[in-house]
């Protein structure tokens, strides 16, 4: 990236722009599809770590925190967006705060059994610094769980520049599964397991993305018109299982026995 955005630019983008863009309310704030995706991720996490302290970096509107069992998890989240944090607290009464990723308190270091970064790493201008900071929050033997669009997936290769995760404003860095594993290794984390995720989207959001990814004359207008005509169906959940989201668990080495 030749001109990465400054911290102030990112804060403004996610405070005042991203969550209010046309179509994005059908993604970030749609509770049924986001909660379903969060439950799938929780089940995957709990195969390795079933309880403990958890930090959700980039918690967004709080969907992942909302599906955690409070008797098993002491969970908290951070997000750069005060708007998202406010919504998370109001809708789900979860513990989270608006804080830039680069300003994690020293008192949190080495305190968490699990750190999650769902669909976050592609949004930051310095992924190595972000992962290093996340790794420092883990206790020895703790696990980092993250997901991100997989540029090596078959769907990504077939769609090319029309791939729906190519979004220069929001997605600053894109990874293959192998490059993500290599990046984790640079931070001292050992890749333990990976998988592909699909998810569901609302029909309204899918129509919006069709118009965005395929700027054919008249197509965007047709997609917008369809969304208006099908207003009663715009919240219909549509499963999209392209396998172009990679999930990775990376483990912090246990402290050596002396």
N, C-alpha and C positions, 0 to 999 in steps of 0.2 A: 504494500500500500504506500503510495508516494506522498499522499497528504492526509494522514489519519486525523480524524476529528479530535479537537481538544476536549478535555473533561467538561468544560462549561458548555460546549456545543452538544455533547451527548446528553448532559443533564437537561438542556433546553428541549432537545429532540424528544426525550421520553417523558418530560414533564408536560409539554404543551402541544406536541404534534402527533406522535405515533398513535396514541390511544384514541384520538379524535379524528383520524383520517377516515374518509369514506370506505366502508367495508370492514375496517378493523374492529368495529364494535361487534361484528359477527364472528370475530376470532378471539380477541383477548377477553371479552366480557361475556361470552356465551358460556353459561355455567354447565349445562348438561354435557356438552362435548368435552369441555376442559376437565370436569370432574371424572368423566369416564377415562380420559387419558391419564389423569393423576392416579387413579386406582390401579391401572395397569402398571404404572411405574412403581407404585408402592409395593405391589406384589413382587415385582422383580427385585427391589431393594431388600425386602424382608427374607428373601432366600439366602442372603449372606449376613445381613445385620437385622435382627428382629426387634431390637429395642435399644434405648440409650439416648444420648444427646445428639440432636440433628440440627444442622444449619442449612437452610435453603437459600442459596445465593441467587438473586434474580427471581424472587418469589412471585413477582407479578401481582395478579389479583388474588393470590392466596389459595388457589385450588389444591395444590399439593399439600400444603399445611393443613387444609381442611379435611383431608381424607385420612390423616394419621390418627391412630388411637392414642389419646392423651394418657391412658394408663400405661402404655408401652413406650411412648416417646416424650421426651422433653424437647420440643421443637420450637425454633424461632427462624425468622426470615429477614432478609434485607432486600431492598430494591432501590434503584436509582430514582424511580418515579414516585413522588409523593401522591400523585393521583391514584396509582395502582395500590399503594400501601393503604391509603385511606379507604379505598373500596374493599380491600381484603379485610380490614378491621370491621368495617360496617356490615359486610355481608356474612362473614364467617367467624368473626370474633377471634381471629388468630393473632399470635404474637409476632409482630414484624415492625420494622422501622425503615424509614427512608434514609439511605446511606449509600454513598458511592462505593463501588466494589474495592477501590484502592484505599479506603479508609476503615479497614477492619481493625478493631481495638487490639492492642497487644495482649490484653487480659483474656482474649478469646483463644489465643494460640495454644494448640495442643489439647484443646478441651472437648472436641467433638468425636463421637464414634462414627458419624457419617456426615458428609457434606454433599449436597446435591446442587447441580447446575443444569437445570432443564432448559434446553434451547437458549442458552446464554452465550456460550463461547464465540458464536458467530457474530455477536453484536459488539464485541469489545475490540478496540484497536490494537491491544497488546495481549494476545492470548497467553503467551508464556508468563507474563506478569500476573495475569488473572489466575491461571492454574497454580502458579507458585504460591500466591496468596491463599488460595483455597486449600492447598496441601498443608500449609503452615497451621491451619485451623484444626487439622486432624491429630488425634492422639496416635502414638505408635500402634500400628496394626489396624487403624481405622480405614474406612473406604470412602473414596470419592466416586459419586455416580453422576454421569452427565449424558446429555443427548445433544445431537446437532445434525443438521442436514448432511447426508453422505454423498459427496460429489462423485464417488466411485460407483454408486449404485447404478443398476441397469437403467432405471427410469431417468436418472440424471444424464447418462450418456446418450440415451435415445432422444430425449427432449432437447438436449444441447442448450442453446441460449434461451429457449422457451421454458426451461425448467422453472417450476414455480418458486423455488427457493433462491433464485438469482434476483436479488433485490438490493441494488447498490446503496440505497439510503440506509437500510437497516442491517443487512448482512455484509459485514466488513471483511470477514475471513470465512472461507469454506474449506472443509477438510474431507479427506478420504478416511476410511477406517484406519489404514496403516499410518497415515500422517498424524492422526489423533493419538494413536498408541505411541508414536515416536515423541510427540510433544509431551505426553505424560511422563515418559521415561526421562526426558530432560529435566523434569522437576523432581525426580527421585521417586516417582510412583511406578509401581509394577502393574501392568494391565493384567487383570484376573479373568475377565470374561466380557464378551460383547454380544450384542443382539441387534436385530433390526426392529424398528417400531413402525406401525401404521397408526392412523387415528381417524376419527370422524370429524367432519366439518358440517356446518349448516349449508343448506342449499343456497341461501343468499350469499354467503361468503364465497362459495365455489363459483357462482356466476360472476361475482366481482373479479375473482382471480383469472377467470377465462378472459375477460376483457383486458386485464392488465398484461397477461403473458402473451396474448396473441393480438397485437395492435393492428389487426386487419381492418381496413376502412369499413365502418358500419358495424363491426362485431361488438365493440364496446357499447355502442348505443343499443344494439339488440340485446346484449346481456343485461344492461340496465333496465330496458323495457320489460324483459322477461321477469326480472326481480320485482318490478312493480306489479305486473300482472299476476305473478305467483306469490303475492304478498302473504297470503294465508299459509303458504307452504315454505316461506323463506327460512323458518326455524327448523325445518325437517333435517334430521341428522343423517348424513350420508357417509358411510365408511369408505375410506380411501386407504387401501393397503398396498402401497407401492414399494414398501421396504426401503425407502430412501431417507430414513432417519436412523442414525446409528446410536445405540446406547452402549456406554462403556463403564465398567467398574474398574477402578485403579486403586491399589492398596498401598498405604504407606508402610514401609518396612517396620517390623517390630524392633524395639530397642534391643541392642545386642546384650546378651548376658555376660557379665564380667566376673 
